[in-house]
Amino acid sequence: MAQQFRMVKWLGITWLGNLEIPGVQKATGAQDKVLAELPPDKVPLWCHHPKKGRLWGTATTEQLIEITATNHYIYEILVFAPYRHHKVYFDIDPPKQKKGEEEGTPISLNDAKSIILQYFPHARFQISGHEGSWHIILSNYYAGNLESTAVLQQIARKHGWDVSVYYRNSNFKCINQSKPGQAVQDYIEGNTARSKHFILHDFDEDAIDISTMTFDLGELPAVTSLRKKNAAGRTQSQSIDILSIPQLDLPVPDNYDPKNNLQKLSMLPNPPRGSPGTLDHHTCWKVMCWCRQVGIEFPKFWAWNKQKDLSPARMQKFYQAWNSATRYNVSPKFMDTLLERFYPDINVSVVTKKFQRQFDIPELHKVDHDYFEDTDIAPPIYIPDGVGNPFGWNVILNQAAKKFTLLGGGMGRNKTGAVARYIRRYGQNLRTLWICPRITLAENTVGRLAEECLDFLCYRTCNTLQKIEGKMDDSQNVICSIQSLHYLTEIFDIVVVDEPETVFTSYFGNAETHQANLWKNWEQFIAFCQMAKKVIFMDAFTTNLSLNVVKGIIENGWERQEYEVLDTSLPPLPRKFVEIKLYADWICSALRDLKEGKKLYIFTPFKRGKQGVDAILKTILKTFPDWEEGTDIFAYYAENEAEKKRLSNVETIWERCRVVITNVSISVGVNFNKKDVFDRIYGYYSPFIPVRDFIQSLHRVRHPKDSTMLLHRDFRRSFGICNNRRPAEMPDCLIFRQMVSDLEIEYNANNNTKKWETFNMFCRKAGIEIHPVSTEAGLENNQEYLKSFPSKKDLAFYWGNIADIESHQAEQYLYMSYRNDASLEQCLQLAKYFFKKRFSEDTEDDIMAEVWSAKPDFIDKVIELRSNPSHIINRVFTENGVTLGDGTPLPNQMQTSIPVEEIKTQFKFDRRREEGTGLVAQMINAYFGMKAYYQKDSKRKQKQNENKRKRERLHETSQTFIDLAEVCVAYHNKWLCMEPEG
């Protein structure tokens, strides 16, 4: 149903007002609709009429001139667009009197004009208002975009003027207009034509774009004014707006060391004054404080700082400020955050960057179809008769060919099918060796090759004696693990390495699966590849690990050979993770699906333990006592040999069951290709297994009905992906050493769970998006990211510099933020979007900006209290006769009768004060996360009929708390506080 609005025809303009239909729609959206449909020849207006309410409309310049002749409560909405500029404007109000302070002295109009002339020496003033409160507009200067108004904000902030009028889509009262019941904006000075007093109209012909000007703002307030001191007695300096620094995309130096502070300073760009991207004075001053704090000497700081301006006067100013910089405390994160504006990837872990580079293969060639075919693979090279000893070193081939083919391209690209048909085409009279990394893959591949009419002997069907006696050598086609290659002596014409990157991991760490045959197995592998007519590697996640092995074999061989690396044109089939944070919720969701008759594929990294294959199996059998293992349920892990042997017929046995439970024992090669048989996939990841194994395990079911997979992951690293000890006798082979070095790169990346960088990288390559289980879970993750930045004393995110976004963008950014792909701007835009949702539609932008700047989560606390009348804080307020948001301070001696034991279930205090007002103060301050109610004074009073005196503790309410409560209670979104029906 389309949003409905009330329509008011008045002053020759059709106005829109918000319309609330209980249970159907909220009173929202009028301004958005007006701005979305804004004609280029009109400007948007807002009216706050005492009888007609809040209205939005559009008008031409002529209409606006006419309707502002008298007071109709009209405001301009200051929108920006490529064809809409803003005159330079200032809103000057009398200084606000703070509680406990003397009333400030209003600035005179002449003084205000003198200040403005310092920045705009040829200003033509258009002034309206009344004594002490003026709108000053310069008709011969303009800002072409929102970013250009940043300098106006700085000027206004420096002199204590209103900065909220520079936010996106701000409202600015027109001449001759007023707020309901307040003074009219009367003409004072300038051109008598009302259009000259409008911001979006009637610019002077010689108006100057302020983005072409250079402003010397001198010492900003942050430099000279001192704020509160922290516990160490160091002064905290005023924050800077990180969004005012343009975002660049510079490459991070390969030798970047995050512990080298001098290198960080040298990397920070500092363009000359007047150049694009010049750092303002306050940022340079902050950098100076940081340098002083981390031990960088002044000459080295000045070597960086003089890039902007090397004038002697500027050097003298910074030199004099150098010693006093020790009084200022700058967050250690400040420089890291600053550098991230120029180097977006600077905080990506070094191990992750190295692993990302492993996927950069310049030689990669994409075929022009979606699935591999046998004709994509280069034919075998020709070997003449009588080449001599197959393991000798004197064999020379008489031609160069693409002997090595590496097939990549993601999962489900028909790699196995293409290679099988390749063997049928070229291998009728040739011997073929198929090397597998897992028993389950070998068992399954036998069945798949049999479907292609290829008869292979599986090494698992031979006992040790048969292997020693040469049964595998007597077979034309053999499937074998790399650990059993030492049983083979005869050469093969075609060598296929299935999942080579997993095969090579058997040589990592202590390589214990090779036992005493490590060198022999490696020697045989290299020899078989060197002597074969054709070598094919197949891996969905092909990296330089495989390519370096191939290059090493070629370089150490005796013939001229070439290689090819192939991919298909098919993008990864899209899938989606929905993450469930708690394991108990994850397994309960699986049980619910099974009760509903859904067929599931469940992966867990563990074999034993409370969350292993065995435990999940027992839980399902207990929940469904009539089900049987081997019929309704199939469970796979390392020791379950009976089930593994049946994997050659997986298409049949899995189709009949209700659920499959497995760990990495079938991470590769076992493919269930029938469509729409399994309903859903559940995946549990823990970092002690490789991410590639986890992703590949979930793709054993190629075509589930639901592409949304339920994910649970934890940070557990109980054992690591292997024992990271080198074998006692490492083969003296350059190829082997390079392979181990490449394996270490992936091992280190897997061990790094910072922001799930490696996990997210594999998901991107596999076409998997990661979504939170709920919007609130996604927002919590976004807030955690924003909290990682230095506190407000160093950096601030100014409301007006954060762009507004639409709902579809918010949804996109929510998912991007959750998987750590969103930029800082996108995360802030997302936070602002949902922050505005917590307020009623008619809330003015500057009101929300004030809450955002003071304490953004205060509105959430208010909504929680309004939604839950029985909340413990509401009970305290009721006991003490408090009405939150009425604009009055809390009573100075609040008490509560709530039992301390109940309070302890809601709050955890480091140190609990005595019962009474002190306890109530701790509760209120802990709940709102601020110093809202604090001890101000203590007096002594005489107790009746006693000589003893008792201390009376008085508490005071902070003005910030009073203001925030009043605003948030008045403007919170009441729809968020509605109790659910029933």
DAHULIN-V249719 format. One record per helix or strand of 3 or more residues. SS is the DSSP state (h for helix, s for strand). FROM is the first residue (numbers start at 1). TO is the last residue. Records with the same first field share a line. If there is no record, write none. Layout:
SS->FROM-TO ; FROM-TO
//
This chain:
s->5-10 ; 13-18 ; 43-49 ; 53-59 ; 74-78 ; 86-92 ; 125-130 ; 133-143 ; 170-173 ; 186-189 ; 364-366 ; 402-407 ; 432-436 ; 477-481 ; 494-498 ; 534-538 ; 562-567 ; 575-579 ; 600-603 ; 633-636 ; 659-662 ; 680-686 ; 708-714 ; 768-772 ; 933-942 ; 949-957
h->30-36 ; 61-67 ; 109-119 ; 146-158 ; 164-166 ; 194-197 ; 210-212 ; 221-224 ; 242-244 ; 261-267 ; 281-294 ; 298-305 ; 312-327 ; 333-340 ; 350-357 ; 374-376 ; 415-426 ; 439-451 ; 459-461 ; 464-468 ; 482-487 ; 500-507 ; 512-531 ; 544-555 ; 583-595 ; 613-623 ; 641-656 ; 664-666 ; 691-698 ; 734-751 ; 754-765 ; 775-787 ; 799-801 ; 807-818 ; 824-837 ; 845-855 ; 858-867 ; 872-879 ; 900-906 ; 917-928 ; 959-971 ; 974-977
//
